[in-house]
Amino acid sequence: MIKQCFEPYFQLFPIDQLVCSRPLPVNIRMSSKYKQIMTSVSEIGLIEPVVIFIENDVHKILDGHLRIEVLKDLNITHAHCLISPVNEAYTYNKRVNRLTILQEQKMLRKAVESGVSTDKLCAVLGVSPGIINTRLHISDGIAKEVIALLAEKNVAQNIFDILRKMKHYKQTECVTTMISLNNFTKKFALSLLHSMSPEHLVTKNKDESNKDLVKTLARLEKEMAALQVETQNIQHEYGENNIRLIIVKSYIIKLFRNSEIMHWLYDYNVEFFDLLKKVSGIDDLNNITSSSGL
């Protein structure tokens, strides 16, 4: 028999009577989660009630510490609460069903169709208009069969960008393979894309091809600049390492001139003796592997 975990109704409690069950980090107000909750509560109020446990007239917060802090900062004196019969806070977020990206798109589209402006959605969710616009059109160019297959799958946004490059029947085939192998990574999707013949891919017009060429050239320029900086850093490190090698070699040679140290190494640490001998024989860092065997 399934036991009910909460009272069947909300209750309104003064925030001053609610006691935290765990200490919060000092810089919690700087976190992105806190800012997101602050924006949401400021725009539309508290959506998810706070979960509390009452024992000996003490109202202990089980879930919703950040929401309470936000309400305090907004000078709100009361909060809607659910009363739990058990002093247990571990299982609440564990039992939450996370939205998939297609379910999120469906909710956003329904909100827009209901008259909610994009600016309002941006303010409530704490994201930029570009992100909202991308999520609203995430399924554009995707086959209906694919949308149905991925409706309840946690798939990254970049997977849909890859699928758009395929024709619809290949999208379905690709997604079916991903589901059967339970692999929804970008690398796997790209491997499927690159293995397809050109006739299975969506053809682009000349304008789009030119835009892609410009983007590719810009990306290559950035990579060349980064490679040049990396080469300069390697050259600088090579000079420093070469100086260190000269110093280490001179010190090892000085040790080898001491007969007592030589006999001690030979009698008790032959491995160290061989290693030091190999280091002292290195003439060039470029030949360190082939010549010295290190």
C-alpha positions, 0 to 999 in steps of 0.5 A, a space after each residue: 500500500 502506498 502511503 501519502 507523503 504530504 498533507 493534502 493541502 497547503 498551509 501559510 506560515 510566517 517565514 520567521 517561524 521556519 528553521 533551516 535544517 542545514 547551514 547554507 554557504 556564505 556566498 549562496 546569493 552569488 550562485 546562478 541557482 539563487 539568482 534564477 529563483 530570485 528572478 522567478 519569484 519576483 516575476 510570478 511569485 512562489 511556484 513550488 511550496 516549501 516542505 516542512 516538518 513540525 516537531 515540538 512546535 519547531 517548523 523545520 525546513 526539509 526542502 526549499 532553503 533557497 526559496 525561503 532566503 529569496 522570500 526574505 530578501 524580497 520582504 515577503 513575510 509568509 510562505 505556502 508550505 507542505 507539511 511532511 509527516 516524516 523528517 526526511 529530506 533526501 528523497 525529494 529531489 531524487 524523485 523529481 522527473 526532469 524535463 527533456 528538451 522536447 518537453 521543455 519546448 512544448 511547454 514554452 510553445 504553449 506559454 507563447 500561444 497563451 499570450 506570454 511574451 518572450 521577454 517575460 519568459 526570459 525574465 522568469 527563466 533567467 536566460 537570454 532571448 536567443 536561448 528562448 528562441 533556439 529552444 522554441 525552434 529546436 524541432 524545426 527540420 526534424 521528422 515527426 517520427 524522430 520527435 516522437 522517439 526522442 520525446 522522453 529522452 534526455 538528448 543534448 541540443 547539439 544532437 538536433 543540429 546534427 540530425 538536421 543535416 540528414 534527410 528525414 528517413 535517415 534521421 529516423 534510422 540514426 535515432 533508432 540506432 542511438 536508442 538501441 545502443 542507448 548512446 546519445 552523445 555528440 561524438 556518436 551522432 557525428 560518427 553516424 553523420 560522417 558514415 552516410 553517403 552524400 545523397 542521404 544528406 540535406 543539400 544546401 544552397 550556394 548562400 548557405 555554403 558560402 556562409 559555412 565557408 566563411 565560418 570555416 575560414 574564421 575558425 581556421 584563423 583562430 586555430 592558427 593563432 592559437 597554434 602559434 601561441 602554443 608553439 611560442 610557449 613550447 619554444 619558451 619551455 624548451 629553452 628553460 628545460 634545456 637550461 635545467 638539463 645543463 644544471 642537472 648534468 653538471 651536478 650529476 657529473 660532480 657527484 660521480 667524481 666523488 668515489 664514496 658516492 659512486 661506490 654507495 650507489 653501485 652497492 645499494 642503488 644500482 637502479 639510481 646509478 644507471 638512471 643518473 648515468 643515462 641523464 648525464 649522457 643526454 646531449 639534446 632534449 630532442 633525442 632524450 627517448 632514442 639516445 638515452 632510453 628514458 
